[in-house]
Amino acid sequence: MRRILISLAILATLIALFYTEEDWRGKRAWENCKRELEANGAVLDWYKYIPPPVPDDQNFFKAPNMTEWFVGRHQSELNKRLASAHSDVTASVGPATNLIVTAKDAQGYLDWSDQFEPDFNSIHEALQRPYARIDGDYSEPYAMPIPNFLTMRVVAQMLSQRAHSDLLLNRPQAALQELTLMHDTCRLLEGAPTGKPMTIVAAMINVAVHGLYLNKIEEGCRLNAWQEPQLVELQRQLDQIHLPVLVVQGFATEPAATTHALETTPPSKMQEWFSMGGKTSRWQEMKWSLFPRGWIYQNMATDARLVLKQADGFDPANDVIQPDKFGDLTREMTTIARPYKILVSRALPNFTRAWQTTAHCQAMVNEAQIACALERYHLIHGEYPEMLDALVPQFIQKLPHDIIGGQPLHYQRTDNGKFLLYSIGWNETDDGGLASPMDQYGTIDYNRGDWVWKN
């Protein structure tokens, strides 16, 4: 019995030493990481991301219905009405399965969707207010109030379909009004006036909505529907879109949110997070209590380093993305001891895919500005110019460059009276205007081909 007691005492001492050492090592690793990152300009204090109050009469979310419609993680009343109504019609709301192909289809869709015009007018009126600050408790990052992404999606889809219908009916001014509302609604995701806190999810929803927006601008160009007034206004709107900046803000916010949550959340709450709401065994519940605090700090250091590194490939001063400078997350994760990445590995987004999607959309924004200028030139001269320089300054003040690498976008006038305009794409190779392939679901293979404006 004495030997057993001595053995147990030794075991308890070793366990205590293990926890003491791991806690000390983890706390030191986090403090060193935090000090290094903050010296390079990172802001890891979550409370500095909490947006200041704004006047109610200037706040979008204080306008009637706007908080109920556009705040939260639930299906809003507007979302339910839109979704329910769509189940009663044959026209699809998704751009990949668009069934509105004739003028009759288009008129039918517009007649049906006119029932929501009062709702869209309310949104338009609320958007006259300059600020978009959601009231609520921001002390817990993953419980703070957020824009309602479900409502954003369904509103954008319906506006996109209405713009498509207007274009088929050769009603460019009406189509512009739908696109303007779609463009302006993205302000809800940007958190004016400070832009804080910008999340990666909000930034990527912004990218997705602008993808629909660009699709309809491109369609209007193909149909030769846009006239001078619409093209001028579209150029003005496009000049306001700077998607990589928002994504960088999202990547800057994420480490502050994650590290704050990991540092302040008890083990029992973490167990709820990582079970994803499912049932857990007694052992699974117990293991979180056995998790050394030092491992939490090691995971905080892992998250902060990897996430902030993902902005290295974007040069905001020159508005350029350099794909080869983005960190290889997969390779780096294999070099980190499993306990020091077990938490963050479940939460880290697909950084490369996020940046590819953002870069592609911004490349299309830059190309759209030039395409609108080309269409204005064509309206006057009956042909496209031989060189893009002919557009400056009458049709565009400054030619946007290729977001990939910063060189001029590639352009040439083609023999069929059209033009070829493209970015070299993620592979940083000029493939001669051969567009990136798509699969059957419309997903782009960003690693191959050029990013071409459809003309």
RODO-2510 file (C-alpha; in nm, 4 decimals, decimal comma):
residues 455
     n   res          X          Y          Z
     1     m     0,0000     0,0000     0,0000
     2     r     0,2866     0,2342     0,0822
     3     r     0,4461     0,1700    -0,2586
     4     i     0,1126     0,2360    -0,4266
     5     l     0,0698     0,5618    -0,2385
     6     i     0,4244     0,6690    -0,3246
     7     s     0,3634     0,5834    -0,6912
     8     l     0,0418     0,7824    -0,6927
     9     a     0,2181     1,0778    -0,5317
    10     i     0,4914     1,0627    -0,7958
    11     l     0,2304     1,0391    -1,0720
    12     a     0,0397     1,3358    -0,9298
    13     t     0,3634     1,5328    -0,9089
    14     l     0,4499     1,4521    -1,2707
    15     i     0,1021     1,5506    -1,3845
    16     a     0,1251     1,8757    -1,1919
    17     l     0,4690     1,9427    -1,3422
    18     f     0,3326     1,8649    -1,6902
    19     y     0,0450     2,1109    -1,6522
    20     t     0,2686     2,3743    -1,4950
    21     e     0,5241     2,3485    -1,7744
    22     e     0,2676     2,3396    -2,0569
    23     d     0,0795     2,6345    -1,9094
    24     w     0,4008     2,8327    -1,8738
    25     r     0,5222     2,7411    -2,2239
    26     g     0,1849     2,8242    -2,3771
    27     k     0,1462     3,1581    -2,2002
    28     r     0,4993     3,2573    -2,2975
    29     a     0,4424     3,1519    -2,6605
    30     w     0,1268     3,3616    -2,6795
    31     e     0,2836     3,6669    -2,5166
    32     n     0,5830     3,6494    -2,7523
    33     c     0,3536     3,6036    -3,0531
    34     k     0,1272     3,8885    -2,9491
    35     r     0,4199     4,1217    -2,8876
    36     e     0,5717     4,0400    -3,2273
    37     l     0,2466     4,0793    -3,4200
    38     e     0,1509     4,4036    -3,2493
    39     a     0,4976     4,5434    -3,3227
    40     n     0,4151     4,4821    -3,6908
    41     g     0,0885     4,6720    -3,6670
    42     a    -0,1622     4,3983    -3,5762
    43     v    -0,4453     4,4877    -3,3379
    44     l    -0,5321     4,1904    -3,1171
    45     d    -0,7438     4,3682    -2,8576
    46     w    -1,1001     4,2654    -2,9391
    47     y    -1,2527     4,5680    -2,7685
    48     k    -1,0894     4,7970    -3,0249
    49     y    -1,3102     4,6372    -3,2906
    50     i    -1,6364     4,7295    -3,1189
    51     p    -1,8069     5,0006    -3,3295
    52     p    -1,8965     5,3301    -3,1596
    53     p    -2,2623     5,4373    -3,1384
    54     v    -2,4093     5,6519    -3,4168
    55     p    -2,7185     5,8785    -3,4196
    56     d    -3,0400     5,6781    -3,4553
    57     d    -3,1805     5,9051    -3,7238
    58     q    -2,8690     5,8438    -3,9375
    59     n    -2,8485     5,4689    -3,8795
    60     f    -2,9862     5,2311    -4,1434
    61     f    -3,0728     4,9709    -3,8822
    62     k    -3,2950     5,2179    -3,6928
    63     a    -3,5229     5,2689    -3,9928
    64     p    -3,8562     5,0806    -3,9747
    65     n    -3,8241     4,7013    -4,0273
    66     m    -3,4534     4,7093    -4,1071
    67     t    -3,3275     4,5503    -3,7847
    68     e    -3,5906     4,2766    -3,8039
    69     w    -3,5112     4,2088    -4,1702
    70     f    -3,1344     4,2482    -4,1794
    71     v    -2,9986     4,1491    -3,8374
    72     g    -2,9511     3,8022    -3,6932
    73     r    -2,8908     3,4423    -3,7819
    74     h    -3,2575     3,3499    -3,8242
    75     q    -3,4946     3,3560    -4,1185
    76     s    -3,6383     3,7058    -4,1115
    77     e    -3,9991     3,7882    -4,1887
    78     l    -3,8926     3,9330    -4,5257
    79     n    -3,6829     3,6284    -4,6022
    80     k    -3,9754     3,3980    -4,5276
    81     r    -4,2099     3,5947    -4,7516
    82     l    -3,9624     3,6003    -5,0384
    83     a    -3,8788     3,2308    -5,0028
    84     s    -4,2443     3,1300    -4,9698
    85     a    -4,3448     3,3344    -5,2727
    86     h    -4,0673     3,1822    -5,4838
    87     s    -4,1986     2,8340    -5,4100
    88     d    -4,5175     2,9336    -5,5922
    89     v    -4,3543     3,0338    -5,9201
    90     t    -4,1627     2,8424    -6,1822
    91     a    -3,8865     3,1002    -6,2293
    92     s    -3,5662     3,0060    -6,0484
    93     v    -3,3933     3,2633    -5,8263
    94     g    -3,0411     3,1372    -5,8861
    95     p    -2,8256     3,2673    -6,1702
    96     a    -2,6975     2,9175    -6,2546
    97     t    -3,0511     2,7850    -6,3153
    98     n    -3,2139     3,0894    -6,4710
    99     l    -3,5370     2,9939    -6,6455
   100     i    -3,6288     3,3464    -6,7583
   101     v    -3,5332     3,3258    -7,1254
   102     t    -3,8051     3,5054    -7,3217
   103     a    -3,9686     3,8465    -7,3040
   104     k    -4,2885     3,6767    -7,1889
   105     d    -4,0996     3,5045    -6,9039
   106     a    -3,9394     3,8348    -6,8105
   107     q    -4,2657     4,0273    -6,8019
   108     g    -4,4293     3,7515    -6,6006
   109     y    -4,1499     3,7544    -6,3445
   110     l    -4,1614     4,1325    -6,3076
   111     d    -4,5410     4,1328    -6,2717
   112     w    -4,5181     3,8680    -6,0033
   113     s    -4,2274     4,0223    -5,8120
   114     d    -4,3837     4,3709    -5,8142
   115     q    -4,5614     4,2639    -5,4945
   116     f    -4,2307     4,3227    -5,3130
   117     e    -4,1776     4,6715    -5,4532
   118     p    -4,2923     4,8410    -5,1273
   119     d    -4,0295     4,6380    -4,9390
   120     f    -3,7544     4,7381    -5,1811
   121     n    -3,8663     5,1007    -5,1563
   122     s    -3,8350     5,0794    -4,7771
   123     i    -3,4822     4,9439    -4,8107
   124     h    -3,3931     5,2173    -5,0589
   125     e    -3,5257     5,4854    -4,8248
   126     a    -3,3361     5,3425    -4,5267
   127     l    -3,0149     5,3400    -4,7316
   128     q    -3,0300     5,7181    -4,7484
   129     r    -2,8999     5,7099    -4,3920
   130     p    -2,5181     5,7178    -4,3989
   131     y    -2,4408     5,4754    -4,1152
   132     a    -2,4980     5,1021    -4,0651
   133     r    -2,4240     5,0138    -3,7035
   134     i    -2,6068     4,7218    -3,5381
   135     d    -2,6917     4,7728    -3,1709
   136     g    -2,6160     4,4892    -2,9328
   137     d    -2,3612     4,3212    -2,7080
   138     y    -2,0203     4,2903    -2,8742
   139     s    -1,8340     4,1534    -2,5720
   140     e    -1,8497     3,7937    -2,7031
   141     p    -1,7282     3,7875    -3,0665
   142     y    -1,9174     3,4747    -3,1701
   143     a    -2,2426     3,5895    -3,0105
   144     m    -2,2353     3,9507    -3,1302
   145     p    -2,5095     4,0860    -3,3607
   146     i    -2,4362     4,0312    -3,7290
   147     p    -2,6039     4,1158    -4,0613
   148     n    -2,8623     3,8635    -4,1719
   149     f    -2,6831     3,6853    -4,4541
   150     l    -2,9937     3,4834    -4,5462
   151     t    -3,1907     3,7999    -4,6159
   152     m    -2,8976     3,9568    -4,8002
   153     r    -2,8781     3,6549    -5,0288
   154     v    -3,2450     3,6277    -5,1185
   155     v    -3,2836     4,0041    -5,1725
   156     a    -2,9768     4,0090    -5,3992
   157     q    -3,1048     3,7101    -5,5961
   158     m    -3,4444     3,8666    -5,6561
   159     l    -3,2926     4,2003    -5,7586
   160     s    -3,0600     4,0123    -5,9930
   161     q    -3,3522     3,8331    -6,1544
   162     r    -3,5475     4,1536    -6,1902
   163     a    -3,2470     4,3218    -6,3560
   164     h    -3,2152     4,0228    -6,5887
   165     s    -3,5827     4,0543    -6,6809
   166     d    -3,5521     4,4281    -6,7412
   167     l    -3,2559     4,3702    -6,9715
   168     l    -3,4480     4,1121    -7,1744
   169     l    -3,7252     4,3705    -7,2155
   170     n    -3,4717     4,6393    -7,3163
   171     r    -3,5433     4,8476    -7,0075
   172     p    -3,1881     4,9493    -6,9104
   173     q    -3,2846     5,2272    -6,6688
   174     a    -3,5072     4,9907    -6,4712
   175     a    -3,2266     4,7324    -6,4677
   176     l    -2,9874     4,9979    -6,3395
   177     q    -3,2245     5,0774    -6,0521
   178     e    -3,2268     4,7114    -5,9459
   179     l    -2,8467     4,6910    -5,9652
   180     t    -2,8051     5,0186    -5,7775
   181     l    -3,0145     4,8863    -5,4898
   182     m    -2,8103     4,5643    -5,4891
   183     h    -2,4858     4,7619    -5,4870
   184     d    -2,6029     4,9989    -5,2129
   185     t    -2,7335     4,7167    -4,9938
   186     c    -2,3781     4,5870    -4,9619
   187     r    -2,3155     4,8839    -4,7320
   188     l    -2,4909     4,6819    -4,4615
   189     l    -2,1971     4,4410    -4,4674
   190     e    -1,9371     4,7155    -4,4415
   191     g    -2,0383     4,8616    -4,1042
   192     a    -2,0155     5,2328    -4,1765
   193     p    -1,8675     5,4563    -4,0477
   194     t    -1,5775     5,2547    -3,9030
   195     g    -1,6030     4,9239    -4,0906
   196     k    -1,5721     4,7420    -3,7566
   197     p    -1,6018     4,4651    -3,6825
   198     m    -1,5565     4,3247    -4,0330
   199     t    -1,5785     3,9455    -4,0367
   200     i    -1,4456     3,7162    -4,3064
   201     v    -1,7985     3,5840    -4,3623
   202     a    -1,9395     3,9345    -4,4166
   203     a    -1,6541     4,0199    -4,6538
   204     m    -1,7147     3,7055    -4,8592
   205     i    -2,0920     3,7605    -4,8710
   206     n    -2,0086     4,1054    -5,0067
   207     v    -1,7953     3,9407    -5,2752
   208     a    -2,0771     3,6988    -5,3631
   209     v    -2,3390     3,9735    -5,3961
   210     h    -2,1081     4,1801    -5,6151
   211     g    -2,0540     3,8693    -5,8265
   212     l    -2,4281     3,8718    -5,9083
   213     y    -2,4105     4,2447    -5,9689
   214     l    -2,1222     4,2083    -6,2163
   215     n    -2,2957     3,9230    -6,3932
   216     k    -2,5847     4,1532    -6,4838
   217     i    -2,3573     4,4371    -6,5945
   218     e    -2,1841     4,1893    -6,8240
   219     e    -2,5181     4,0620    -6,9529
   220     g    -2,6329     4,4163    -7,0317
   221     c    -2,3153     4,4721    -7,2339
   222     r    -2,3666     4,1512    -7,4316
   223     l    -2,7250     4,2531    -7,5110
   224     n    -2,6142     4,6052    -7,6085
   225     a    -2,8782     4,7270    -7,3639
   226     w    -2,6845     4,9905    -7,1708
   227     q    -2,6905     5,3490    -7,2924
   228     e    -2,4692     5,6432    -7,1957
   229     p    -2,6516     5,7436    -6,8720
   230     q    -2,6499     5,3908    -6,7322
   231     l    -2,2883     5,3271    -6,8301
   232     v    -2,1713     5,6464    -6,6604
   233     e    -2,3542     5,5565    -6,3390
   234     l    -2,2273     5,1984    -6,3439
   235     q    -1,8704     5,3269    -6,3795
   236     r    -1,9245     5,5501    -6,0773
   237     q    -2,0513     5,2568    -5,8703
   238     l    -1,7753     5,0221    -5,9853
   239     d    -1,5109     5,2752    -5,8879
   240     q    -1,6334     5,2469    -5,5269
   241     i    -1,5767     4,8709    -5,5016
   242     h    -1,2543     4,7620    -5,3294
   243     l    -1,3156     4,4036    -5,2199
   244     p    -0,9597     4,3000    -5,1150
   245     v    -0,9530     4,5818    -4,8589
   246     l    -1,2632     4,4411    -4,6907
   247     v    -1,1214     4,0887    -4,6910
   248     v    -0,7994     4,2140    -4,5296
   249     q    -1,0117     4,3812    -4,2627
   250     g    -1,1885     4,0498    -4,2068
   251     f    -0,8584     3,8671    -4,1661
   252     a    -0,7428     4,1369    -3,9234
   253     t    -1,0574     4,1003    -3,7121
   254     e    -1,0626     3,7199    -3,6984
   255     p    -0,7526     3,6658    -3,4774
   256     a    -0,8714     3,9271    -3,2277
   257     a    -1,2116     3,7560    -3,2110
   258     t    -1,0776     3,4008    -3,1919
   259     t    -0,8052     3,4677    -2,9362
   260     h    -1,0449     3,6683    -2,7174
   261     a    -1,2982     3,3851    -2,7308
   262     l    -1,0404     3,1158    -2,6532
   263     e    -0,8948     3,3143    -2,3641
   264     t    -1,2267     3,3984    -2,1986
   265     t    -1,4382     3,0905    -2,2673
   266     p    -1,4565     2,8096    -2,0080
   267     p    -1,3824     2,4521    -2,1235
   268     s    -1,7488     2,3489    -2,0950
   269     k    -1,8480     2,6185    -2,3439
   270     m    -1,5719     2,5153    -2,5847
   271     q    -1,7122     2,1646    -2,5761
   272     e    -2,0461     2,3053    -2,6946
   273     w    -1,8765     2,4917    -2,9794
   274     f    -1,6801     2,1993    -3,1153
   275     s    -1,9580     1,9431    -3,0823
   276     m    -2,1501     2,1559    -3,3362
   277     g    -2,4652     2,1149    -3,1307
   278     g    -2,4488     1,7324    -3,1420
   279     k    -2,4533     1,4861    -2,8548
   280     t    -2,1276     1,4180    -2,6752
   281     s    -2,0130     1,1363    -2,4500
   282     r    -1,9093     1,1803    -2,0894
   283     w    -1,5466     1,1322    -2,1954
   284     q    -1,5745     1,4014    -2,4610
   285     e    -1,7099     1,6409    -2,2011
   286     m    -1,4350     1,5449    -1,9559
   287     k    -1,1439     1,5849    -2,1975
   288     w    -1,2062     1,9580    -2,2313
   289     s    -1,1533     1,9933    -1,8563
   290     l    -0,8232     1,8053    -1,8953
   291     f    -0,7031     2,0343    -2,1749
   292     p    -0,4031     2,2303    -2,0390
   293     r    -0,4537     2,6038    -2,0399
   294     g    -0,1173     2,6378    -2,2080
   295     w    -0,2484     2,4500    -2,5111
   296     i    -0,5244     2,7095    -2,5419
   297     y    -0,2571     2,9809    -2,5564
   298     q    -0,0594     2,7806    -2,8131
   299     n    -0,3702     2,7564    -3,0296
   300     m    -0,4209     3,1311    -2,9968
   301     a    -0,0664     3,1892    -3,1213
   302     t    -0,1186     2,9462    -3,4106
   303     d    -0,4421     3,1153    -3,5172
   304     a    -0,3071     3,4695    -3,5002
   305     r     0,0098     3,3934    -3,6960
   306     l    -0,1561     3,1930    -3,9732
   307     v    -0,4548     3,4200    -4,0265
   308     l    -0,2620     3,7462    -4,0306
   309     k    -0,0074     3,5948    -4,2687
   310     q    -0,2805     3,5509    -4,5288
   311     a    -0,2783     3,9238    -4,6002
   312     d     0,0879     3,9196    -4,7077
   313     g    -0,0068     3,8668    -5,0706
   314     f    -0,2114     4,1877    -5,0941
   315     d    -0,0345     4,5196    -5,1372
   316     p    -0,2942     4,7864    -5,0477
   317     a    -0,0679     5,0754    -5,1462
   318     n    -0,0553     4,9533    -5,5066
   319     d    -0,3856     4,7595    -5,5026
   320     v    -0,2138     4,4421    -5,6186
   321     i    -0,2539     4,0742    -5,5298
   322     q     0,0498     3,8471    -5,5640
   323     p    -0,0649     3,4839    -5,5366
   324     d     0,2859     3,3433    -5,4820
   325     k     0,3172     3,5375    -5,1559
   326     f     0,0224     3,3795    -4,9823
   327     g     0,1253     3,1376    -4,7126
   328     d     0,0935     2,7658    -4,7766
   329     l    -0,1428     2,6911    -4,4887
   330     t    -0,1445     2,3158    -4,5400
   331     r     0,2344     2,2892    -4,5254
   332     e     0,2623     2,5143    -4,2227
   333     m    -0,0070     2,3289    -4,0329
   334     t     0,1872     2,0007    -4,0663
   335     t     0,4849     2,1546    -3,8847
   336     i     0,2813     2,2471    -3,5760
   337     a     0,2352     1,9977    -3,2917
   338     r    -0,1210     1,8624    -3,2892
   339     p    -0,2236     1,9937    -2,9444
   340     y    -0,1181     2,3433    -3,0517
   341     k    -0,3510     2,3479    -3,3550
   342     i    -0,6360     2,1156    -3,2571
   343     l    -0,8793     2,3997    -3,1881
   344     v    -0,7987     2,6429    -3,4685
   345     s    -0,7675     2,3734    -3,7366
   346     r    -1,1432     2,3217    -3,7086
   347     a    -1,2227     2,6885    -3,7465
   348     l    -0,9734     2,8153    -4,0054
   349     p    -1,1395     2,8987    -4,3386
   350     n    -1,0069     2,8000    -4,6801
   351     f    -0,7808     3,1029    -4,7154
   352     t    -0,6629     3,0334    -5,0682
   353     r    -1,0150     2,9855    -5,2024
   354     a    -1,1322     3,3035    -5,0293
   355     w    -0,8511     3,5054    -5,1865
   356     q    -0,8994     3,3483    -5,5288
   357     t    -1,2704     3,4328    -5,5233
   358     t    -1,1987     3,7869    -5,4063
   359     a    -0,9242     3,8437    -5,6645
   360     h    -1,1426     3,7137    -5,9459
   361     c    -1,4360     3,9351    -5,8479
   362     q    -1,2166     4,2446    -5,8163
   363     a    -1,0555     4,1658    -6,1520
   364     m    -1,4069     4,1601    -6,3003
   365     v    -1,4823     4,4934    -6,1285
   366     n    -1,1751     4,6471    -6,2919
   367     e    -1,2616     4,4960    -6,6280
   368     a    -1,6228     4,6147    -6,5943
   369     q    -1,5068     4,9747    -6,5553
   370     i    -1,3121     4,9465    -6,8800
   371     a    -1,5942     4,7570    -7,0538
   372     c    -1,8398     5,0358    -6,9688
   373     a    -1,5953     5,2903    -7,1111
   374     l    -1,5555     5,0764    -7,4238
   375     e    -1,9317     5,0606    -7,4698
   376     r    -1,9544     5,4405    -7,4376
   377     y    -1,6801     5,4743    -7,7006
   378     h    -1,8669     5,2293    -7,9242
   379     l    -2,1933     5,4248    -7,8946
   380     i    -2,0200     5,7324    -8,0395
   381     h    -1,7749     5,5821    -8,2895
   382     g    -1,9546     5,2622    -8,3943
   383     e    -1,6475     5,0541    -8,3157
   384     y    -1,4111     4,9753    -8,0307
   385     p    -1,0706     5,1492    -8,0081
   386     e    -0,7488     4,9830    -8,1107
   387     m    -0,5861     5,0758    -7,7778
   388     l    -0,7328     5,1356    -7,4331
   389     d    -0,5460     5,4662    -7,4091
   390     a    -0,8054     5,6107    -7,6473
   391     l    -1,0588     5,5938    -7,3636
   392     v    -0,8708     5,8379    -7,1400
   393     p    -0,9893     6,0887    -7,0256
   394     q    -1,3215     6,1256    -7,2108
   395     f    -1,4645     5,7882    -7,1199
   396     i    -1,2625     5,6985    -6,8098
   397     q    -1,0320     5,9073    -6,5916
   398     k    -0,7798     5,6314    -6,5257
   399     l    -0,7482     5,2775    -6,6585
   400     p    -0,7687     5,0182    -6,3783
   401     h    -0,4781     4,7740    -6,3763
   402     d    -0,4773     4,3980    -6,3407
   403     i    -0,5329     4,3160    -5,9723
   404     i    -0,2965     4,0203    -6,0263
   405     g     0,0549     4,1601    -6,0486
   406     g    -0,0420     4,5202    -6,1229
   407     q     0,0293     4,5238    -6,4972
   408     p    -0,2198     4,6677    -6,7519
   409     l    -0,5167     4,4484    -6,8311
   410     h    -0,4839     4,2702    -7,1657
   411     y    -0,6969     4,4092    -7,4478
   412     q    -0,7318     4,3670    -7,8208
   413     r    -0,9974     4,4428    -8,0788
   414     t    -1,1187     4,1273    -8,2533
   415     d    -1,2104     4,0643    -8,6159
   416     n    -1,5788     4,0085    -8,5398
   417     g    -1,6220     4,3690    -8,4230
   418     k    -1,5936     4,2850    -8,0540
   419     f    -1,3001     4,2882    -7,8121
   420     l    -1,0998     4,0643    -7,5820
   421     l    -1,0318     4,1939    -7,2299
   422     y    -0,8781     3,9815    -6,9559
   423     s    -0,6646     3,9428    -6,6440
   424     i    -0,3838     3,6870    -6,6350
   425     g    -0,5518     3,5178    -6,3388
   426     w    -0,4258     3,3288    -6,0350
   427     n    -0,1607     3,1309    -6,2241
   428     e     0,0063     3,4659    -6,3159
   429     t     0,0487     3,3403    -6,6733
   430     d    -0,0857     3,4995    -6,9883
   431     d    -0,2870     3,2199    -7,1511
   432     g    -0,3814     3,4381    -7,4462
   433     g    -0,7364     3,5035    -7,3284
   434     l    -0,8249     3,1355    -7,2758
   435     a    -1,0850     3,1591    -7,0002
   436     s    -1,0656     2,9604    -6,6767
   437     p    -1,2791     2,6442    -6,7130
   438     m    -1,5974     2,5827    -6,5152
   439     d    -1,7491     2,2581    -6,3924
   440     q    -2,1124     2,1565    -6,4393
   441     y    -2,2133     2,3547    -6,1295
   442     g    -2,0614     2,6786    -6,2537
   443     t    -1,7612     2,6630    -6,0186
   444     i    -1,4541     2,8294    -6,1670
   445     d    -1,1145     2,6599    -6,1664
   446     y    -0,9184     2,9670    -6,0626
   447     n    -0,5813     2,7947    -6,1041
   448     r    -0,6146     2,7605    -6,4801
   449     g    -0,6616     3,0077    -6,7622
   450     d    -0,7279     3,3798    -6,7736
   451     w    -1,0105     3,5785    -6,6217
   452     v    -1,1951     3,7027    -6,9290
   453     w    -1,4700     3,9600    -6,9681
   454     k    -1,7522     3,7946    -7,1622
   455     n    -1,8195     4,0076    -7,4672
***
